[in-house]
Amino acid sequence: MTIVSTLPASFVAAGHDRLPSASAAGPRVAVLGPYIVDVLGRPVSELPPGQGGILLEEIRMTVAGTGGGAAVDLAKLGCAVDCYGAIGADGLGAFLRSQLTSYGVDICGLVEKDGLQTSSTMLPIRANGERPSMHVQGATRALRADDLDVSALAQADALLLGGPEAMPDILGEKGAAVVDGFRETGRPVFADLLHSRPAEMQQELLSMLGRVDWFMPNDEQLRACTGIDDLAAAAAKLIADTGVGTVAVTTGGDGALLVRRGAPPVTVPAFATRVVDTTGCGDSFNSGVITAVLGGCSPEDSVLLGCACGALVASGLGSDAGIVDLPTVLDFMGQEKPEAATRIRAQLLPVDGSPVTQSDGGGAQVPGITAPQLEERRIRLARRARDIAKRGVVLAGAGNISERHEDLVFITRGGLRFESAEPEDICVLTLRGELLCGSRPSSETLLHLGVYQCTEALAVVHTHGRSTVAVGLVEDELPVIHYNILRLGGRVPTVPYFPFGSEELAESVGASMAAGSRSVLLRNHGAVSCGSTLDEAIEFSELTEWLCEVYLSARVLGAPARLNHGDLTEVRRRAAEYGNAAKA
């Protein structure tokens, strides 16, 4: 069985055999850098003395760093993202993995370092947005070039080196060889720095910059690298000395400066914004630049998109604030620079491949369904998503639901927190995976499509429930401990582990459901349920979680008694008799 999916032409032409993340139809970016957990609080005017305390308006914990922060923003902008970095085998690492996964980011390249904690930072944010920090270097420095899956990395369309000075081995000979091998394929390498004054391994850092197409430091970092105060002169010297292709240096509230070999420097102004916290502004700038460059925009427009992303992130607390998706960033840009926004939109979201096709009336237009019917279905699925959140079926952003209407599939977007679902969070695709409406559909879109292509189901629910995950870790099939398993087709198998969003996972689940199962456990992952209606799929999902919970509870007390084939046959007979009697 083969799950049919439409791939972007750029991937086919490049000969890539790795499917892009189902949450993004854009280019694939490998992000190699520090993956940091930030704990932020605001506003903090001063730290209380002794054991005193203060009340804050907001405290958040986010994925951050020149690796993690950029990975999240790239995913929001529609890129498929692969993570490469080192974390600890601890609670912070588990949080980081969970958050990245909720955004549809591939975390297979993250390696755990025993005995080291995940890199983390505490940031008391001042009322003016300034952010003093307290940092634990943790596992990031322990990353080795040998930890990298070079064959997987080679399938990316671009490589971002986020903070290479924080990973000493990556600046060494083996790391340089990895970057050289990637760049020899003709694909671009981008780089940024983590530290304000990167004093360590300065010579190795400058050597690495000679392998980079785009260097994107802030003004303080560029001056530290060159010893020159004038930014245009500093960038020009760096280009002449190292061979780096382009320097785009951020200058805080003034915007950015673009310097290229053989061209005059270009000042790109900042966008007006209400500054809450400047954490992650540089990471978001990088993400905007990379998205635009890979989309074919001019260097000036690429830096302009980066500035818009930075302004949005500064408007909220944490490195993941502000940016929702690419269309939203372009809408924000259009308030100040409508001509530029229109030009960039036409380049990055052409009519024949845009997430949303606008009709003359301003509503989304999808073949085979009227605009009012489309909007009603999106409203209804968003409402059901909020209901599901209240019932605890799907926790935070870990899960997704969909409905099929003839040859269309309505599915929640990637990273959605169901309690805040709105109609615009519902994406519409064809059964072949062609995106017709919305942006950044769930990372498990292939999984849903696989069920629809293999069964007559009209709804699918995918969850990460505690009990279903636990049983899937230890059992190849949910033991038959209660006759209600008949409602799920008589058996609930556990499919082998495959990465989320993969074609292998979709095929495995599709095959199990084609054989009659209405719920399937996913090893090291979660569960999937399907039904003839969304209500039925939700009910089956809750029943599966309940059966797993009962089984786990019974195992604590002893060996659970199991029903055999004869027991289930008798239940079916009695159910049929009861049904006939009720009809009489």
VOZABA-129896 format. One record per residue (C-alpha): residue number from 0; residue in one letter; chain; x, y, z. Coordinates in steps of 0.25 Angstrom, whole numbers, plus 2048, in hexadecimal, padded with zeros to 3 digits. Layout:
<recs>
(NUM; A; A; (X; Y; Z));
...
</recs>
This chain:
<recs>
(0; M; A; (800; 800; 800));
(1; T; A; (805; 80E; 7FD));
(2; I; A; (800; 81B; 803));
(3; V; A; (7FE; 825; 7F8));
(4; S; A; (803; 833; 7FA));
(5; T; A; (807; 83E; 7F1));
(6; L; A; (815; 843; 7F4));
(7; P; A; (81A; 851; 7F0));
(8; A; A; (821; 851; 7E3));
(9; S; A; (82E; 857; 7E9));
(10; F; A; (82F; 84A; 7F1));
(11; V; A; (82D; 841; 7E5));
(12; A; A; (837; 849; 7DC));
(13; A; A; (841; 848; 7E7));
(14; G; A; (840; 839; 7E8));
(15; H; A; (83C; 83A; 7F7));
(16; D; A; (837; 82D; 7FC));
(17; R; A; (833; 832; 809));
(18; L; A; (825; 837; 80B));
(19; P; A; (823; 845; 80F));
(20; S; A; (81C; 847; 81D));
(21; A; A; (80D; 846; 81B));
(22; S; A; (80C; 853; 822));
(23; A; A; (814; 85B; 817));
(24; A; A; (814; 85B; 808));
(25; G; A; (820; 864; 808));
(26; P; A; (82F; 861; 807));
(27; R; A; (836; 858; 811));
(28; V; A; (840; 85F; 81B));
(29; A; A; (84A; 858; 823));
(30; V; A; (84C; 860; 830));
(31; L; A; (859; 85C; 837));
(32; G; A; (85B; 864; 844));
(33; P; A; (858; 866; 853));
(34; Y; A; (84A; 861; 857));
(35; I; A; (847; 869; 864));
(36; V; A; (83B; 869; 86E));
(37; D; A; (838; 878; 872));
(38; V; A; (831; 87B; 87F));
(39; L; A; (82C; 88A; 87E));
(40; G; A; (825; 893; 887));
(41; R; A; (820; 8A2; 885));
(42; P; A; (821; 8AD; 889));
(43; V; A; (82D; 8AC; 893));
(44; S; A; (832; 8BA; 897));
(45; E; A; (83B; 8B4; 8A1));
(46; L; A; (83E; 8A7; 8A8));
(47; P; A; (839; 8A7; 8B7));
(48; P; A; (844; 8A6; 8C2));
(49; G; A; (845; 89A; 8CB));
(50; Q; A; (839; 891; 8CA));
(51; G; A; (830; 89C; 8C5));
(52; G; A; (826; 89A; 8BA));
(53; I; A; (81F; 8A2; 8AF));
(54; L; A; (812; 8A0; 8A7));
(55; L; A; (814; 89F; 898));
(56; E; A; (809; 8A0; 88D));
(57; E; A; (80E; 894; 885));
(58; I; A; (818; 888; 886));
(59; R; A; (81A; 87F; 87A));
(60; M; A; (823; 873; 876));
(61; T; A; (827; 872; 867));
(62; V; A; (830; 86C; 85D));
(63; A; A; (83C; 875; 85A));
(64; G; A; (84A; 877; 856));
(65; T; A; (850; 87A; 848));
(66; G; A; (84C; 86B; 845));
(67; G; A; (83F; 869; 84C));
(68; G; A; (839; 877; 84A));
(69; A; A; (83C; 877; 83B));
(70; A; A; (836; 869; 83A));
(71; V; A; (829; 86D; 83F));
(72; D; A; (828; 87A; 837));
(73; L; A; (82C; 873; 82A));
(74; A; A; (821; 869; 82D));
(75; K; A; (817; 874; 82F));
(76; L; A; (81B; 87A; 822));
(77; G; A; (818; 86D; 81A));
(78; C; A; (826; 867; 819));
(79; A; A; (828; 858; 81C));
(80; V; A; (832; 858; 828));
(81; D; A; (83C; 84E; 82C));
(82; C; A; (843; 850; 83A));
(83; Y; A; (852; 84C; 83D));
(84; G; A; (857; 84F; 84B));
(85; A; A; (85A; 849; 858));
(86; I; A; (851; 849; 864));
(87; G; A; (850; 842; 872));
(88; A; A; (849; 836; 876));
(89; D; A; (840; 83E; 87F));
(90; G; A; (833; 845; 881));
(91; L; A; (837; 851; 87A));
(92; G; A; (83B; 849; 86E));
(93; A; A; (82E; 842; 86E));
(94; F; A; (827; 850; 86E));
(95; L; A; (830; 854; 862));
(96; R; A; (82D; 848; 85A));
(97; S; A; (81E; 849; 85D));
(98; Q; A; (81D; 858; 859));
(99; L; A; (825; 856; 84C));
(100; T; A; (81C; 84A; 848));
(101; S; A; (810; 852; 84A));
(102; Y; A; (815; 85C; 840));
(103; G; A; (817; 850; 836));
(104; V; A; (826; 851; 837));
(105; D; A; (82E; 844; 835));
(106; I; A; (836; 841; 842));
(107; C; A; (83E; 835; 83D));
(108; G; A; (84B; 83C; 83D));
(109; L; A; (84A; 840; 84B));
(110; V; A; (854; 837; 853));
(111; E; A; (853; 835; 862));
(112; K; A; (860; 837; 86B));
(113; D; A; (860; 82F; 878));
(114; G; A; (864; 836; 884));
(115; L; A; (862; 844; 87E));
(116; Q; A; (855; 84D; 87F));
(117; T; A; (84E; 853; 874));
(118; S; A; (854; 861; 871));
(119; S; A; (84B; 86B; 878));
(120; T; A; (84A; 87A; 87B));
(121; M; A; (842; 882; 885));
(122; L; A; (83E; 890; 880));
(123; P; A; (838; 89B; 889));
(124; I; A; (832; 8A4; 87E));
(125; R; A; (833; 8B3; 881));
(126; A; A; (827; 8BC; 87E));
(127; N; A; (82E; 8C2; 872));
(128; G; A; (831; 8B4; 86C));
(129; E; A; (83F; 8B3; 871));
(130; R; A; (843; 8A5; 875));
(131; P; A; (84F; 8A2; 87E));
(132; S; A; (851; 893; 87F));
(133; M; A; (856; 888; 887));
(134; H; A; (85A; 87C; 87F));
(135; V; A; (85E; 86D; 881));
(136; Q; A; (867; 868; 875));
(137; G; A; (863; 85A; 877));
(138; A; A; (863; 850; 86C));
(139; T; A; (864; 859; 860));
(140; R; A; (874; 85A; 861));
(141; A; A; (874; 84A; 861));
(142; L; A; (86F; 849; 853));
(143; R; A; (879; 842; 84A));
(144; A; A; (87A; 842; 83B));
(145; D; A; (879; 833; 83C));
(146; D; A; (86B; 834; 842));
(147; L; A; (865; 83A; 835));
(148; D; A; (85E; 831; 82B));
(149; V; A; (865; 836; 81F));
(150; S; A; (85C; 82F; 815));
(151; A; A; (84F; 834; 81B));
(152; L; A; (855; 842; 81C));
(153; A; A; (859; 842; 80D));
(154; Q; A; (84A; 841; 809));
(155; A; A; (848; 84F; 80E));
(156; D; A; (846; 85B; 805));
(157; A; A; (84E; 864; 80E));
(158; L; A; (857; 863; 81B));
(159; L; A; (856; 86D; 826));
(160; L; A; (862; 86D; 830));
(161; G; A; (85C; 874; 83C));
(162; G; A; (867; 878; 846));
(163; P; A; (873; 86F; 841));
(164; E; A; (87C; 875; 84B));
(165; A; A; (873; 86E; 856));
(166; M; A; (877; 861; 850));
(167; P; A; (886; 860; 850));
(168; D; A; (887; 852; 848));
(169; I; A; (87E; 858; 83D));
(170; L; A; (889; 863; 83B));
(171; G; A; (893; 858; 83A));
(172; E; A; (898; 850; 82E));
(173; K; A; (88D; 846; 82E));
(174; G; A; (882; 850; 82F));
(175; A; A; (888; 859; 824));
(176; A; A; (888; 84C; 81B));
(177; V; A; (879; 84A; 81E));
(178; V; A; (877; 858; 819));
(179; D; A; (880; 857; 80D));
(180; G; A; (879; 84B; 809));
(181; F; A; (86B; 852; 80A));
(182; R; A; (870; 85E; 803));
(183; E; A; (876; 856; 7F7));
(184; T; A; (868; 852; 7F3));
(185; G; A; (865; 861; 7F0));
(186; R; A; (85B; 863; 7FB));
(187; P; A; (85D; 86F; 804));
(188; V; A; (862; 870; 812));
(189; F; A; (85E; 87B; 81C));
(190; A; A; (864; 87E; 829));
(191; D; A; (862; 886; 836));
(192; L; A; (868; 887; 843));
(193; L; A; (863; 884; 851));
(194; H; A; (86C; 88D; 85A));
(195; S; A; (86D; 89C; 85A));
(196; R; A; (87C; 89B; 85A));
(197; P; A; (881; 88E; 854));
(198; A; A; (88F; 88E; 859));
(199; E; A; (891; 87F; 859));
(200; M; A; (898; 878; 84D));
(201; Q; A; (898; 886; 845));
(202; Q; A; (8A1; 880; 83A));
(203; E; A; (899; 874; 838));
(204; L; A; (88C; 87C; 838));
(205; L; A; (891; 885; 82D));
(206; S; A; (896; 879; 825));
(207; M; A; (888; 873; 826));
(208; L; A; (882; 880; 821));
(209; G; A; (88A; 87E; 814));
(210; R; A; (880; 872; 812));
(211; V; A; (874; 87B; 814));
(212; D; A; (86B; 882; 809));
(213; W; A; (863; 88A; 813));
(214; F; A; (869; 88F; 821));
(215; M; A; (85E; 896; 829));
(216; P; A; (864; 89B; 836));
(217; N; A; (85F; 8A7; 83F));
(218; D; A; (867; 8B4; 83F));
(219; E; A; (86F; 8B1; 84C));
(220; Q; A; (873; 8A3; 847));
(221; L; A; (878; 8A9; 839));
(222; R; A; (880; 8B3; 840));
(223; A; A; (886; 8A8; 84A));
(224; C; A; (88A; 89F; 83E));
(225; T; A; (891; 8AB; 836));
(226; G; A; (895; 8B5; 841));
(227; I; A; (88F; 8C0; 838));
(228; D; A; (884; 8C9; 83D));
(229; D; A; (87E; 8CD; 82F));
(230; L; A; (875; 8C2; 82B));
(231; A; A; (876; 8C4; 81C));
(232; A; A; (885; 8C4; 81D));
(233; A; A; (885; 8B8; 827));
(234; A; A; (87C; 8B0; 81D));
(235; A; A; (885; 8B3; 811));
(236; K; A; (891; 8AF; 818));
(237; L; A; (88B; 8A2; 81D));
(238; I; A; (887; 89F; 80F));
(239; A; A; (895; 8A2; 809));
(240; D; A; (89C; 89A; 814));
(241; T; A; (893; 88E; 815));
(242; G; A; (88C; 88D; 808));
(243; V; A; (87E; 88D; 80E));
(244; G; A; (874; 890; 804));
(245; T; A; (86A; 89A; 80A));
(246; V; A; (86A; 8A1; 818));
(247; A; A; (85C; 8A5; 81D));
(248; V; A; (85E; 8AB; 82B));
(249; T; A; (853; 8AF; 834));
(250; T; A; (853; 8BD; 83A));
(251; G; A; (848; 8BC; 845));
(252; G; A; (83E; 8C7; 843));
(253; D; A; (844; 8CC; 837));
(254; G; A; (842; 8BF; 82F));
(255; A; A; (84D; 8B9; 827));
(256; L; A; (859; 8BB; 81E));
(257; L; A; (85B; 8B3; 811));
(258; V; A; (869; 8B2; 80C));
(259; R; A; (86D; 8AA; 800));
(260; R; A; (87A; 8A9; 7F8));
(261; G; A; (87A; 8B3; 7EC));
(262; A; A; (86D; 8BA; 7F1));
(263; P; A; (86B; 8C6; 7F9));
(264; P; A; (866; 8C4; 807));
(265; V; A; (857; 8C4; 809));
(266; T; A; (850; 8C9; 815));
(267; V; A; (843; 8C2; 818));
(268; P; A; (83A; 8C9; 822));
(269; A; A; (833; 8C2; 82E));
(270; F; A; (824; 8C1; 82F));
(271; A; A; (81C; 8C9; 83A));
(272; T; A; (818; 8BF; 845));
(273; R; A; (815; 8C0; 854));
(274; V; A; (822; 8BA; 85B));
(275; V; A; (81F; 8B0; 866));
(276; D; A; (82B; 8A6; 865));
(277; T; A; (836; 8A6; 85B));
(278; T; A; (83A; 897; 85E));
(279; G; A; (83A; 890; 851));
(280; C; A; (839; 89C; 847));
(281; G; A; (846; 898; 841));
(282; D; A; (841; 889; 83F));
(283; S; A; (835; 88E; 839));
(284; F; A; (83C; 898; 830));
(285; N; A; (845; 88C; 82B));
(286; S; A; (838; 883; 828));
(287; G; A; (832; 88E; 820));
(288; V; A; (83F; 890; 818));
(289; I; A; (840; 882; 815));
(290; T; A; (832; 880; 811));
(291; A; A; (832; 88B; 807));
(292; V; A; (840; 887; 801));
(293; L; A; (83C; 879; 7FF));
(294; G; A; (82F; 87E; 7F9));
(295; G; A; (836; 886; 7EE));
(296; C; A; (835; 894; 7F4));
(297; S; A; (83F; 89F; 7F2));
(298; P; A; (84A; 8A1; 7FE));
(299; E; A; (843; 8AE; 801));
(300; D; A; (835; 8A8; 802));
(301; S; A; (83B; 89C; 80A));
(302; V; A; (841; 8A6; 814));
(303; L; A; (833; 8AE; 815));
(304; L; A; (82C; 8A1; 818));
(305; G; A; (836; 89E; 823));
(306; C; A; (833; 8AC; 829));
(307; A; A; (824; 8A9; 829));
(308; C; A; (826; 89C; 830));
(309; G; A; (82F; 8A2; 83A));
(310; A; A; (825; 8AD; 83D));
(311; L; A; (81A; 8A3; 83F));
(312; V; A; (822; 89B; 849));
(313; A; A; (826; 8A7; 851));
(314; S; A; (817; 8AA; 853));
(315; G; A; (815; 89E; 85D));
(316; L; A; (81D; 897; 868));
(317; G; A; (826; 88C; 863));
(318; S; A; (82D; 888; 856));
(319; D; A; (820; 881; 851));
(320; A; A; (817; 88D; 852));
(321; G; A; (811; 896; 847));
(322; I; A; (813; 88D; 83B));
(323; V; A; (807; 884; 837));
(324; D; A; (80A; 881; 829));
(325; L; A; (80F; 887; 81C));
(326; P; A; (802; 88E; 817));
(327; T; A; (801; 894; 825));
(328; V; A; (80F; 89A; 824));
(329; L; A; (80C; 89F; 816));
(330; D; A; (7FF; 8A6; 81B));
(331; F; A; (807; 8AD; 826));
(332; M; A; (811; 8B1; 81C));
(333; G; A; (807; 8B7; 813));
(334; Q; A; (802; 8C1; 81D));
(335; E; A; (80F; 8C9; 81B));
(336; K; A; (814; 8C4; 80E));
(337; P; A; (809; 8BF; 805));
(338; E; A; (810; 8BF; 7F8));
(339; A; A; (81C; 8B6; 7FE));
(340; A; A; (811; 8AD; 805));
(341; T; A; (80A; 8AB; 7F8));
(342; R; A; (817; 8A8; 7F0));
(343; I; A; (81C; 89E; 7FB));
(344; R; A; (80E; 897; 7FC));
(345; A; A; (80E; 895; 7ED));
(346; Q; A; (81C; 88F; 7EE));
(347; L; A; (81A; 886; 7FA));
(348; L; A; (80B; 883; 7F9));
(349; P; A; (807; 882; 7EA));
(350; V; A; (7F9; 880; 7E6));
(351; D; A; (7FB; 872; 7E1));
(352; G; A; (802; 86E; 7EE));
(353; S; A; (7FC; 877; 7F9));
(354; P; A; (7F7; 872; 806));
(355; V; A; (7EA; 87B; 804));
(356; T; A; (7E4; 87E; 7F6));
(357; Q; A; (7DB; 88A; 7F7));
(358; S; A; (7CE; 88B; 7F0));
(359; D; A; (7C9; 899; 7EB));
(360; G; A; (7C0; 899; 7F8));
(361; G; A; (7CD; 898; 801));
(362; G; A; (7C9; 889; 805));
(363; A; A; (7D1; 87D; 803));
(364; Q; A; (7CE; 876; 7F6));
(365; V; A; (7CF; 867; 7F5));
(366; P; A; (7CA; 85E; 7EA));
(367; G; A; (7BE; 855; 7ED));
(368; I; A; (7B8; 85D; 7F8));
(369; T; A; (7B2; 86B; 7FA));
(370; A; A; (7B9; 876; 802));
(371; P; A; (7AE; 876; 80D));
(372; Q; A; (7AE; 866; 80E));
(373; L; A; (7BE; 867; 80F));
(374; E; A; (7BD; 872; 81A));
(375; E; A; (7B2; 86A; 821));
(376; R; A; (7BB; 85D; 822));
(377; R; A; (7C7; 865; 826));
(378; I; A; (7BF; 86C; 831));
(379; R; A; (7B9; 85E; 836));
(380; L; A; (7C6; 857; 836));
(381; A; A; (7CC; 862; 83E));
(382; R; A; (7C1; 862; 848));
(383; R; A; (7C3; 853; 84A));
(384; A; A; (7D1; 855; 84C));
(385; R; A; (7CE; 85E; 857));
(386; D; A; (7C4; 854; 85D));
(387; I; A; (7CF; 849; 85C));
(388; A; A; (7D9; 852; 864));
(389; K; A; (7CF; 853; 86F));
(390; R; A; (7CD; 844; 870));
(391; G; A; (7DC; 842; 870));
(392; V; A; (7DC; 839; 864));
(393; V; A; (7E7; 841; 85E));
(394; L; A; (7F1; 848; 867));
(395; A; A; (7F8; 855; 863));
(396; G; A; (7FD; 854; 855));
(397; A; A; (7FF; 845; 855));
(398; G; A; (7F5; 840; 84C));
(399; N; A; (7EC; 842; 840));
(400; I; A; (7DF; 840; 83A));
(401; S; A; (7D9; 83F; 82C));
(402; E; A; (7CC; 83D; 824));
(403; R; A; (7CA; 838; 816));
(404; H; A; (7BF; 83F; 80D));
(405; E; A; (7BF; 837; 800));
(406; D; A; (7CD; 83A; 7FA));
(407; L; A; (7D1; 845; 804));
(408; V; A; (7D7; 843; 811));
(409; F; A; (7D6; 84E; 81C));
(410; I; A; (7E1; 84D; 827));
(411; T; A; (7E7; 855; 832));
(412; R; A; (7F3; 85D; 830));
(413; G; A; (801; 859; 835));
(414; G; A; (804; 85D; 844));
(415; L; A; (7F5; 861; 847));
(416; R; A; (7F1; 862; 855));
(417; F; A; (7E3; 85D; 854));
(418; E; A; (7DD; 866; 85F));
(419; S; A; (7E0; 872; 856));
(420; A; A; (7DC; 86C; 849));
(421; E; A; (7D5; 875; 83F));
(422; P; A; (7D0; 873; 830));
(423; E; A; (7DD; 878; 82A));
(424; D; A; (7E4; 86D; 832));
(425; I; A; (7DD; 863; 829));
(426; C; A; (7E5; 85F; 81C));
(427; V; A; (7DE; 859; 810));
(428; L; A; (7E5; 84F; 807));
(429; T; A; (7E2; 845; 7FC));
(430; L; A; (7E3; 836; 7FF));
(431; R; A; (7F1; 837; 7F7));
(432; G; A; (7F6; 841; 801));
(433; E; A; (7F5; 84E; 7F9));
(434; L; A; (7F3; 85A; 802));
(435; L; A; (7E7; 862; 7FD));
(436; C; A; (7E4; 86A; 809));
(437; G; A; (7EB; 86E; 816));
(438; S; A; (7F9; 86E; 81A));
(439; R; A; (803; 864; 821));
(440; P; A; (7FA; 857; 822));
(441; S; A; (7FD; 84D; 82D));
(442; S; A; (80A; 846; 82D));
(443; E; A; (802; 839; 82C));
(444; T; A; (7FA; 83D; 820));
(445; L; A; (800; 830; 818));
(446; L; A; (7FB; 828; 824));
(447; H; A; (7EC; 82D; 822));
(448; L; A; (7ED; 82C; 813));
(449; G; A; (7F2; 81D; 814));
(450; V; A; (7E6; 81A; 81C));
(451; Y; A; (7DC; 820; 813));
(452; Q; A; (7E3; 81A; 807));
(453; C; A; (7E2; 80C; 80D));
(454; T; A; (7D4; 80C; 814));
(455; E; A; (7C6; 812; 813));
(456; A; A; (7C9; 81A; 81F));
(457; L; A; (7C4; 829; 81F));
(458; A; A; (7CB; 82D; 82C));
(459; V; A; (7D9; 82B; 832));
(460; V; A; (7DE; 82F; 840));
(461; H; A; (7EC; 82E; 844));
(462; T; A; (7F0; 82F; 853));
(463; H; A; (7FC; 82E; 85C));
(464; G; A; (7F5; 828; 868));
(465; R; A; (7FD; 824; 874));
(466; S; A; (7F7; 816; 875));
(467; T; A; (7F7; 813; 866));
(468; V; A; (805; 817; 865));
(469; A; A; (809; 80F; 871));
(470; V; A; (802; 802; 86B));
(471; G; A; (808; 804; 85E));
(472; L; A; (816; 804; 864));
(473; V; A; (814; 7F6; 86A));
(474; E; A; (80A; 7EE; 862));
(475; D; A; (809; 7EB; 853));
(476; E; A; (7FA; 7EB; 854));
(477; L; A; (7F0; 7F0; 85F));
(478; P; A; (7ED; 7E3; 867));
(479; V; A; (7DE; 7E0; 866));
(480; I; A; (7DA; 7E3; 874));
(481; H; A; (7CC; 7E8; 872));
(482; Y; A; (7C1; 7E5; 867));
(483; N; A; (7C0; 7F4; 863));
(484; I; A; (7CC; 7F1; 85B));
(485; L; A; (7C2; 7EC; 851));
(486; R; A; (7BE; 7FA; 84E));
(487; L; A; (7CC; 7FD; 849));
(488; G; A; (7CC; 7F1; 83F));
(489; G; A; (7CF; 7E6; 849));
(490; R; A; (7DE; 7E9; 84A));
(491; V; A; (7E7; 7F5; 84C));
(492; P; A; (7F5; 7F2; 846));
(493; T; A; (802; 7FA; 849));
(494; V; A; (809; 7FE; 83D));
(495; P; A; (818; 7FF; 83D));
(496; Y; A; (81F; 80C; 840));
(497; F; A; (821; 816; 834));
(498; P; A; (824; 825; 834));
(499; F; A; (818; 82E; 835));
(500; G; A; (813; 833; 828));
(501; S; A; (81A; 828; 820));
(502; E; A; (814; 820; 815));
(503; E; A; (818; 813; 81C));
(504; L; A; (80F; 816; 828));
(505; A; A; (803; 81A; 81F));
(506; E; A; (804; 80D; 817));
(507; S; A; (805; 805; 824));
(508; V; A; (7F9; 80B; 82A));
(509; G; A; (7F1; 80B; 81D));
(510; A; A; (7F4; 7FC; 81C));
(511; S; A; (7EF; 7F9; 82A));
(512; M; A; (7E3; 801; 828));
(513; A; A; (7E0; 7FB; 81B));
(514; A; A; (7E0; 7ED; 822));
(515; G; A; (7D5; 7F2; 82B));
(516; S; A; (7DB; 7F8; 837));
(517; R; A; (7D4; 806; 83B));
(518; S; A; (7DF; 809; 844));
(519; V; A; (7EE; 807; 843));
(520; L; A; (7FA; 809; 84D));
(521; L; A; (806; 810; 848));
(522; R; A; (813; 80B; 84F));
(523; N; A; (81A; 816; 856));
(524; H; A; (810; 820; 851));
(525; G; A; (801; 81F; 854));
(526; A; A; (7F4; 81A; 84E));
(527; V; A; (7EB; 81C; 842));
(528; S; A; (7DC; 81A; 841));
(529; C; A; (7D3; 81B; 835));
(530; G; A; (7C4; 81B; 834));
(531; S; A; (7B8; 81D; 82B));
(532; T; A; (7B6; 82B; 832));
(533; L; A; (7BF; 834; 83A));
(534; D; A; (7B7; 831; 846));
(535; E; A; (7B9; 822; 844));
(536; A; A; (7C8; 824; 842));
(537; I; A; (7C9; 82C; 84F));
(538; E; A; (7C1; 821; 856));
(539; F; A; (7CA; 816; 851));
(540; S; A; (7D6; 81F; 855));
(541; E; A; (7D1; 820; 863));
(542; L; A; (7CD; 811; 864));
(543; T; A; (7DB; 80D; 860));
(544; E; A; (7E1; 816; 86A));
(545; W; A; (7D8; 810; 875));
(546; L; A; (7DB; 802; 871));
(547; C; A; (7EA; 805; 872));
(548; E; A; (7E8; 80B; 87F));
(549; V; A; (7E0; 7FF; 885));
(550; Y; A; (7EB; 7F6; 880));
(551; L; A; (7F6; 7FE; 886));
(552; S; A; (7EF; 7FF; 893));
(553; A; A; (7EC; 7F0; 893));
(554; R; A; (7FA; 7EC; 891));
(555; V; A; (7FE; 7F3; 89D));
(556; L; A; (7F6; 7E9; 8A5));
(557; G; A; (7FA; 7DD; 89D));
(558; A; A; (7F8; 7D6; 890));
(559; P; A; (7EB; 7DB; 889));
(560; A; A; (7E1; 7D1; 885));
(561; R; A; (7DF; 7D1; 876));
(562; L; A; (7D3; 7CD; 86D));
(563; N; A; (7D5; 7C3; 862));
(564; H; A; (7CF; 7C2; 854));
(565; G; A; (7C3; 7BA; 85A));
(566; D; A; (7C0; 7C4; 864));
(567; L; A; (7BF; 7CF; 85A));
(568; T; A; (7B7; 7C6; 850));
(569; E; A; (7AD; 7C4; 85C));
(570; V; A; (7AC; 7D3; 85E));
(571; R; A; (7AA; 7D6; 84F));
(572; R; A; (79E; 7CB; 850));
(573; R; A; (798; 7D1; 85C));
(574; A; A; (799; 7E0; 856));
(575; A; A; (792; 7DB; 84A));
(576; E; A; (787; 7D5; 851));
(577; Y; A; (785; 7E1; 85A));
(578; G; A; (785; 7EA; 84E));
(579; N; A; (77A; 7E1; 847));
(580; A; A; (772; 7E1; 854));
(581; A; A; (773; 7F0; 855));
(582; K; A; (76E; 7F1; 847));
(583; A; A; (762; 7E8; 84A));
</recs>
